[in-house]
Amino acid sequence: MVEAVLLAVMLLLSWYGARALGFGRGDRIAIQFAGSKKSLAAGLPMASVLFGAQASLAVLPLMLFHQMQLMVCAVIAKRRSRDAEVRAEAAVVDRGGRSRAGVGSG
């Protein structure tokens, strides 16, 4: 449970922090995904240095947390791509006054 809260806080902090710093939508998406993905890559070497032979006890929760990150971010990525499709469709409608989905099909 603590891991889920920590992941949610970091995802929200990276998204709204990047917005507060004036980054565009594309940059905010990159910051959000890159900002929370260092746990396994950084955690494994640190665990071996800190815990030595007992590092395997620390690695299992880290691997589970990493899997949770991947699953949650897959859902977010799907939502972000759907949002981009909606924005693109709205831009086409705004430019032409009507949807261009049926153009050239008849």
Phi and psi in radians as a Rosetta constraint file:
Dihedral C 1 N 2 CA 2 C 2 CIRCULARHARMONIC -1.089 0.35
Dihedral N 2 CA 2 C 2 N 3 CIRCULARHARMONIC -0.650 0.35
Dihedral C 2 N 3 CA 3 C 3 CIRCULARHARMONIC -1.119 0.35
Dihedral N 3 CA 3 C 3 N 4 CIRCULARHARMONIC -0.719 0.35
Dihedral C 3 N 4 CA 4 C 4 CIRCULARHARMONIC -1.130 0.35
Dihedral N 4 CA 4 C 4 N 5 CIRCULARHARMONIC -0.708 0.35
Dihedral C 4 N 5 CA 5 C 5 CIRCULARHARMONIC -1.151 0.35
Dihedral N 5 CA 5 C 5 N 6 CIRCULARHARMONIC -0.755 0.35
Dihedral C 5 N 6 CA 6 C 6 CIRCULARHARMONIC -1.070 0.35
Dihedral N 6 CA 6 C 6 N 7 CIRCULARHARMONIC -0.763 0.35
Dihedral C 6 N 7 CA 7 C 7 CIRCULARHARMONIC -1.108 0.35
Dihedral N 7 CA 7 C 7 N 8 CIRCULARHARMONIC -0.772 0.35
Dihedral C 7 N 8 CA 8 C 8 CIRCULARHARMONIC -1.072 0.35
Dihedral N 8 CA 8 C 8 N 9 CIRCULARHARMONIC -0.754 0.35
Dihedral C 8 N 9 CA 9 C 9 CIRCULARHARMONIC -1.087 0.35
Dihedral N 9 CA 9 C 9 N 10 CIRCULARHARMONIC -0.778 0.35
Dihedral C 9 N 10 CA 10 C 10 CIRCULARHARMONIC -1.184 0.35
Dihedral N 10 CA 10 C 10 N 11 CIRCULARHARMONIC -0.681 0.35
Dihedral C 10 N 11 CA 11 C 11 CIRCULARHARMONIC -1.137 0.35
Dihedral N 11 CA 11 C 11 N 12 CIRCULARHARMONIC -0.760 0.35
Dihedral C 11 N 12 CA 12 C 12 CIRCULARHARMONIC -1.185 0.35
Dihedral N 12 CA 12 C 12 N 13 CIRCULARHARMONIC -0.728 0.35
Dihedral C 12 N 13 CA 13 C 13 CIRCULARHARMONIC -1.109 0.35
Dihedral N 13 CA 13 C 13 N 14 CIRCULARHARMONIC -0.741 0.35
Dihedral C 13 N 14 CA 14 C 14 CIRCULARHARMONIC -1.195 0.35
Dihedral N 14 CA 14 C 14 N 15 CIRCULARHARMONIC -0.649 0.35
Dihedral C 14 N 15 CA 15 C 15 CIRCULARHARMONIC -1.193 0.35
Dihedral N 15 CA 15 C 15 N 16 CIRCULARHARMONIC -0.927 0.35
Dihedral C 15 N 16 CA 16 C 16 CIRCULARHARMONIC -1.353 0.35
Dihedral N 16 CA 16 C 16 N 17 CIRCULARHARMONIC -0.482 0.35
Dihedral C 16 N 17 CA 17 C 17 CIRCULARHARMONIC -1.143 0.35
Dihedral N 17 CA 17 C 17 N 18 CIRCULARHARMONIC -0.747 0.35
Dihedral C 17 N 18 CA 18 C 18 CIRCULARHARMONIC -1.149 0.35
Dihedral N 18 CA 18 C 18 N 19 CIRCULARHARMONIC -0.630 0.35
Dihedral C 18 N 19 CA 19 C 19 CIRCULARHARMONIC -1.139 0.35
Dihedral N 19 CA 19 C 19 N 20 CIRCULARHARMONIC -0.756 0.35
Dihedral C 19 N 20 CA 20 C 20 CIRCULARHARMONIC -1.121 0.35
Dihedral N 20 CA 20 C 20 N 21 CIRCULARHARMONIC -0.510 0.35
Dihedral C 20 N 21 CA 21 C 21 CIRCULARHARMONIC -1.465 0.35
Dihedral N 21 CA 21 C 21 N 22 CIRCULARHARMONIC -0.012 0.35
Dihedral C 21 N 22 CA 22 C 22 CIRCULARHARMONIC 1.557 0.35
Dihedral N 22 CA 22 C 22 N 23 CIRCULARHARMONIC 0.272 0.35
Dihedral C 22 N 23 CA 23 C 23 CIRCULARHARMONIC -1.293 0.35
Dihedral N 23 CA 23 C 23 N 24 CIRCULARHARMONIC 2.595 0.35
Dihedral C 23 N 24 CA 24 C 24 CIRCULARHARMONIC -1.283 0.35
Dihedral N 24 CA 24 C 24 N 25 CIRCULARHARMONIC 3.009 0.35
Dihedral C 24 N 25 CA 25 C 25 CIRCULARHARMONIC -1.041 0.35
Dihedral N 25 CA 25 C 25 N 26 CIRCULARHARMONIC -0.796 0.35
Dihedral C 25 N 26 CA 26 C 26 CIRCULARHARMONIC -1.079 0.35
Dihedral N 26 CA 26 C 26 N 27 CIRCULARHARMONIC -0.724 0.35
Dihedral C 26 N 27 CA 27 C 27 CIRCULARHARMONIC -1.187 0.35
Dihedral N 27 CA 27 C 27 N 28 CIRCULARHARMONIC -0.646 0.35
Dihedral C 27 N 28 CA 28 C 28 CIRCULARHARMONIC -1.109 0.35
Dihedral N 28 CA 28 C 28 N 29 CIRCULARHARMONIC -0.676 0.35
Dihedral C 28 N 29 CA 29 C 29 CIRCULARHARMONIC -1.108 0.35
Dihedral N 29 CA 29 C 29 N 30 CIRCULARHARMONIC -0.793 0.35
Dihedral C 29 N 30 CA 30 C 30 CIRCULARHARMONIC -1.084 0.35
Dihedral N 30 CA 30 C 30 N 31 CIRCULARHARMONIC -0.749 0.35
Dihedral C 30 N 31 CA 31 C 31 CIRCULARHARMONIC -1.114 0.35
Dihedral N 31 CA 31 C 31 N 32 CIRCULARHARMONIC -0.744 0.35
Dihedral C 31 N 32 CA 32 C 32 CIRCULARHARMONIC -1.095 0.35
Dihedral N 32 CA 32 C 32 N 33 CIRCULARHARMONIC -0.771 0.35
Dihedral C 32 N 33 CA 33 C 33 CIRCULARHARMONIC -1.296 0.35
Dihedral N 33 CA 33 C 33 N 34 CIRCULARHARMONIC -0.703 0.35
Dihedral C 33 N 34 CA 34 C 34 CIRCULARHARMONIC -1.294 0.35
Dihedral N 34 CA 34 C 34 N 35 CIRCULARHARMONIC -0.519 0.35
Dihedral C 34 N 35 CA 35 C 35 CIRCULARHARMONIC -1.215 0.35
Dihedral N 35 CA 35 C 35 N 36 CIRCULARHARMONIC -0.384 0.35
Dihedral C 35 N 36 CA 36 C 36 CIRCULARHARMONIC -2.001 0.35
Dihedral N 36 CA 36 C 36 N 37 CIRCULARHARMONIC 0.171 0.35
Dihedral C 36 N 37 CA 37 C 37 CIRCULARHARMONIC -1.821 0.35
Dihedral N 37 CA 37 C 37 N 38 CIRCULARHARMONIC 0.280 0.35
Dihedral C 37 N 38 CA 38 C 38 CIRCULARHARMONIC -1.685 0.35
Dihedral N 38 CA 38 C 38 N 39 CIRCULARHARMONIC 0.075 0.35
Dihedral C 38 N 39 CA 39 C 39 CIRCULARHARMONIC -1.108 0.35
Dihedral N 39 CA 39 C 39 N 40 CIRCULARHARMONIC -0.830 0.35
Dihedral C 39 N 40 CA 40 C 40 CIRCULARHARMONIC -1.306 0.35
Dihedral N 40 CA 40 C 40 N 41 CIRCULARHARMONIC -0.760 0.35
Dihedral C 40 N 41 CA 41 C 41 CIRCULARHARMONIC -1.127 0.35
Dihedral N 41 CA 41 C 41 N 42 CIRCULARHARMONIC -0.675 0.35
Dihedral C 41 N 42 CA 42 C 42 CIRCULARHARMONIC -1.538 0.35
Dihedral N 42 CA 42 C 42 N 43 CIRCULARHARMONIC -0.533 0.35
Dihedral C 42 N 43 CA 43 C 43 CIRCULARHARMONIC -1.275 0.35
Dihedral N 43 CA 43 C 43 N 44 CIRCULARHARMONIC -0.650 0.35
Dihedral C 43 N 44 CA 44 C 44 CIRCULARHARMONIC -1.097 0.35
Dihedral N 44 CA 44 C 44 N 45 CIRCULARHARMONIC -0.879 0.35
Dihedral C 44 N 45 CA 45 C 45 CIRCULARHARMONIC -1.101 0.35
Dihedral N 45 CA 45 C 45 N 46 CIRCULARHARMONIC -0.670 0.35
Dihedral C 45 N 46 CA 46 C 46 CIRCULARHARMONIC -1.144 0.35
Dihedral N 46 CA 46 C 46 N 47 CIRCULARHARMONIC -0.691 0.35
Dihedral C 46 N 47 CA 47 C 47 CIRCULARHARMONIC -1.109 0.35
Dihedral N 47 CA 47 C 47 N 48 CIRCULARHARMONIC -0.703 0.35
Dihedral C 47 N 48 CA 48 C 48 CIRCULARHARMONIC -1.192 0.35
Dihedral N 48 CA 48 C 48 N 49 CIRCULARHARMONIC -0.585 0.35
Dihedral C 48 N 49 CA 49 C 49 CIRCULARHARMONIC -1.264 0.35
Dihedral N 49 CA 49 C 49 N 50 CIRCULARHARMONIC -0.775 0.35
Dihedral C 49 N 50 CA 50 C 50 CIRCULARHARMONIC -1.305 0.35
Dihedral N 50 CA 50 C 50 N 51 CIRCULARHARMONIC -0.690 0.35
Dihedral C 50 N 51 CA 51 C 51 CIRCULARHARMONIC -1.895 0.35
Dihedral N 51 CA 51 C 51 N 52 CIRCULARHARMONIC -0.185 0.35
Dihedral C 51 N 52 CA 52 C 52 CIRCULARHARMONIC 1.038 0.35
Dihedral N 52 CA 52 C 52 N 53 CIRCULARHARMONIC -2.164 0.35
Dihedral C 52 N 53 CA 53 C 53 CIRCULARHARMONIC -1.176 0.35
Dihedral N 53 CA 53 C 53 N 54 CIRCULARHARMONIC -0.408 0.35
Dihedral C 53 N 54 CA 54 C 54 CIRCULARHARMONIC -1.583 0.35
Dihedral N 54 CA 54 C 54 N 55 CIRCULARHARMONIC 0.247 0.35
Dihedral C 54 N 55 CA 55 C 55 CIRCULARHARMONIC -1.072 0.35
Dihedral N 55 CA 55 C 55 N 56 CIRCULARHARMONIC -0.492 0.35
Dihedral C 55 N 56 CA 56 C 56 CIRCULARHARMONIC -1.057 0.35
Dihedral N 56 CA 56 C 56 N 57 CIRCULARHARMONIC -0.510 0.35
Dihedral C 56 N 57 CA 57 C 57 CIRCULARHARMONIC -1.191 0.35
Dihedral N 57 CA 57 C 57 N 58 CIRCULARHARMONIC -0.549 0.35
Dihedral C 57 N 58 CA 58 C 58 CIRCULARHARMONIC -1.499 0.35
Dihedral N 58 CA 58 C 58 N 59 CIRCULARHARMONIC -0.403 0.35
Dihedral C 58 N 59 CA 59 C 59 CIRCULARHARMONIC -1.322 0.35
Dihedral N 59 CA 59 C 59 N 60 CIRCULARHARMONIC -0.613 0.35
Dihedral C 59 N 60 CA 60 C 60 CIRCULARHARMONIC -1.033 0.35
Dihedral N 60 CA 60 C 60 N 61 CIRCULARHARMONIC -0.895 0.35
Dihedral C 60 N 61 CA 61 C 61 CIRCULARHARMONIC -1.067 0.35
Dihedral N 61 CA 61 C 61 N 62 CIRCULARHARMONIC -0.597 0.35
Dihedral C 61 N 62 CA 62 C 62 CIRCULARHARMONIC -1.128 0.35
Dihedral N 62 CA 62 C 62 N 63 CIRCULARHARMONIC -0.725 0.35
Dihedral C 62 N 63 CA 63 C 63 CIRCULARHARMONIC -1.181 0.35
Dihedral N 63 CA 63 C 63 N 64 CIRCULARHARMONIC -0.664 0.35
Dihedral C 63 N 64 CA 64 C 64 CIRCULARHARMONIC -1.139 0.35
Dihedral N 64 CA 64 C 64 N 65 CIRCULARHARMONIC -0.722 0.35
Dihedral C 64 N 65 CA 65 C 65 CIRCULARHARMONIC -1.084 0.35
Dihedral N 65 CA 65 C 65 N 66 CIRCULARHARMONIC -0.724 0.35
Dihedral C 65 N 66 CA 66 C 66 CIRCULARHARMONIC -1.090 0.35
Dihedral N 66 CA 66 C 66 N 67 CIRCULARHARMONIC -0.726 0.35
Dihedral C 66 N 67 CA 67 C 67 CIRCULARHARMONIC -1.103 0.35
Dihedral N 67 CA 67 C 67 N 68 CIRCULARHARMONIC -0.684 0.35
Dihedral C 67 N 68 CA 68 C 68 CIRCULARHARMONIC -1.104 0.35
Dihedral N 68 CA 68 C 68 N 69 CIRCULARHARMONIC -0.729 0.35
Dihedral C 68 N 69 CA 69 C 69 CIRCULARHARMONIC -1.009 0.35
Dihedral N 69 CA 69 C 69 N 70 CIRCULARHARMONIC -0.809 0.35
Dihedral C 69 N 70 CA 70 C 70 CIRCULARHARMONIC -1.096 0.35
Dihedral N 70 CA 70 C 70 N 71 CIRCULARHARMONIC -0.746 0.35
Dihedral C 70 N 71 CA 71 C 71 CIRCULARHARMONIC -1.191 0.35
Dihedral N 71 CA 71 C 71 N 72 CIRCULARHARMONIC -0.787 0.35
Dihedral C 71 N 72 CA 72 C 72 CIRCULARHARMONIC -1.121 0.35
Dihedral N 72 CA 72 C 72 N 73 CIRCULARHARMONIC -0.764 0.35
Dihedral C 72 N 73 CA 73 C 73 CIRCULARHARMONIC -1.223 0.35
Dihedral N 73 CA 73 C 73 N 74 CIRCULARHARMONIC -0.470 0.35
Dihedral C 73 N 74 CA 74 C 74 CIRCULARHARMONIC -1.130 0.35
Dihedral N 74 CA 74 C 74 N 75 CIRCULARHARMONIC -0.708 0.35
Dihedral C 74 N 75 CA 75 C 75 CIRCULARHARMONIC -1.140 0.35
Dihedral N 75 CA 75 C 75 N 76 CIRCULARHARMONIC -0.776 0.35
Dihedral C 75 N 76 CA 76 C 76 CIRCULARHARMONIC -1.102 0.35
Dihedral N 76 CA 76 C 76 N 77 CIRCULARHARMONIC -0.743 0.35
Dihedral C 76 N 77 CA 77 C 77 CIRCULARHARMONIC -1.087 0.35
Dihedral N 77 CA 77 C 77 N 78 CIRCULARHARMONIC -0.707 0.35
Dihedral C 77 N 78 CA 78 C 78 CIRCULARHARMONIC -1.099 0.35
Dihedral N 78 CA 78 C 78 N 79 CIRCULARHARMONIC -0.732 0.35
Dihedral C 78 N 79 CA 79 C 79 CIRCULARHARMONIC -1.151 0.35
Dihedral N 79 CA 79 C 79 N 80 CIRCULARHARMONIC -0.748 0.35
Dihedral C 79 N 80 CA 80 C 80 CIRCULARHARMONIC -1.101 0.35
Dihedral N 80 CA 80 C 80 N 81 CIRCULARHARMONIC -0.681 0.35
Dihedral C 80 N 81 CA 81 C 81 CIRCULARHARMONIC -1.205 0.35
Dihedral N 81 CA 81 C 81 N 82 CIRCULARHARMONIC -0.647 0.35
Dihedral C 81 N 82 CA 82 C 82 CIRCULARHARMONIC -1.138 0.35
Dihedral N 82 CA 82 C 82 N 83 CIRCULARHARMONIC -0.702 0.35
Dihedral C 82 N 83 CA 83 C 83 CIRCULARHARMONIC -1.076 0.35
Dihedral N 83 CA 83 C 83 N 84 CIRCULARHARMONIC -0.691 0.35
Dihedral C 83 N 84 CA 84 C 84 CIRCULARHARMONIC -1.149 0.35
Dihedral N 84 CA 84 C 84 N 85 CIRCULARHARMONIC -0.680 0.35
Dihedral C 84 N 85 CA 85 C 85 CIRCULARHARMONIC -1.131 0.35
Dihedral N 85 CA 85 C 85 N 86 CIRCULARHARMONIC -0.717 0.35
Dihedral C 85 N 86 CA 86 C 86 CIRCULARHARMONIC -1.126 0.35
Dihedral N 86 CA 86 C 86 N 87 CIRCULARHARMONIC -0.744 0.35
Dihedral C 86 N 87 CA 87 C 87 CIRCULARHARMONIC -1.115 0.35
Dihedral N 87 CA 87 C 87 N 88 CIRCULARHARMONIC -0.708 0.35
Dihedral C 87 N 88 CA 88 C 88 CIRCULARHARMONIC -1.126 0.35
Dihedral N 88 CA 88 C 88 N 89 CIRCULARHARMONIC -0.739 0.35
Dihedral C 88 N 89 CA 89 C 89 CIRCULARHARMONIC -1.119 0.35
Dihedral N 89 CA 89 C 89 N 90 CIRCULARHARMONIC -0.719 0.35
Dihedral C 89 N 90 CA 90 C 90 CIRCULARHARMONIC -1.124 0.35
Dihedral N 90 CA 90 C 90 N 91 CIRCULARHARMONIC -0.638 0.35
Dihedral C 90 N 91 CA 91 C 91 CIRCULARHARMONIC -1.161 0.35
Dihedral N 91 CA 91 C 91 N 92 CIRCULARHARMONIC -0.680 0.35
Dihedral C 91 N 92 CA 92 C 92 CIRCULARHARMONIC -1.149 0.35
Dihedral N 92 CA 92 C 92 N 93 CIRCULARHARMONIC -0.741 0.35
Dihedral C 92 N 93 CA 93 C 93 CIRCULARHARMONIC -1.123 0.35
Dihedral N 93 CA 93 C 93 N 94 CIRCULARHARMONIC -0.743 0.35
Dihedral C 93 N 94 CA 94 C 94 CIRCULARHARMONIC -1.125 0.35
Dihedral N 94 CA 94 C 94 N 95 CIRCULARHARMONIC -0.679 0.35
Dihedral C 94 N 95 CA 95 C 95 CIRCULARHARMONIC -1.234 0.35
Dihedral N 95 CA 95 C 95 N 96 CIRCULARHARMONIC -0.727 0.35
Dihedral C 95 N 96 CA 96 C 96 CIRCULARHARMONIC -1.779 0.35
Dihedral N 96 CA 96 C 96 N 97 CIRCULARHARMONIC -0.150 0.35
Dihedral C 96 N 97 CA 97 C 97 CIRCULARHARMONIC 1.431 0.35
Dihedral N 97 CA 97 C 97 N 98 CIRCULARHARMONIC -0.185 0.35
Dihedral C 97 N 98 CA 98 C 98 CIRCULARHARMONIC -2.665 0.35
Dihedral N 98 CA 98 C 98 N 99 CIRCULARHARMONIC 2.854 0.35
Dihedral C 98 N 99 CA 99 C 99 CIRCULARHARMONIC -1.229 0.35
Dihedral N 99 CA 99 C 99 N 100 CIRCULARHARMONIC 2.506 0.35
Dihedral C 99 N 100 CA 100 C 100 CIRCULARHARMONIC -1.736 0.35
Dihedral N 100 CA 100 C 100 N 101 CIRCULARHARMONIC 0.226 0.35
Dihedral C 100 N 101 CA 101 C 101 CIRCULARHARMONIC -1.120 0.35
Dihedral N 101 CA 101 C 101 N 102 CIRCULARHARMONIC -0.551 0.35
Dihedral C 101 N 102 CA 102 C 102 CIRCULARHARMONIC -1.653 0.35
Dihedral N 102 CA 102 C 102 N 103 CIRCULARHARMONIC 0.015 0.35
Dihedral C 102 N 103 CA 103 C 103 CIRCULARHARMONIC -1.174 0.35
Dihedral N 103 CA 103 C 103 N 104 CIRCULARHARMONIC 2.270 0.35
Dihedral C 103 N 104 CA 104 C 104 CIRCULARHARMONIC 1.418 0.35
Dihedral N 104 CA 104 C 104 N 105 CIRCULARHARMONIC 0.141 0.35
Dihedral C 104 N 105 CA 105 C 105 CIRCULARHARMONIC -1.722 0.35
Dihedral N 105 CA 105 C 105 N 106 CIRCULARHARMONIC -0.053 0.35
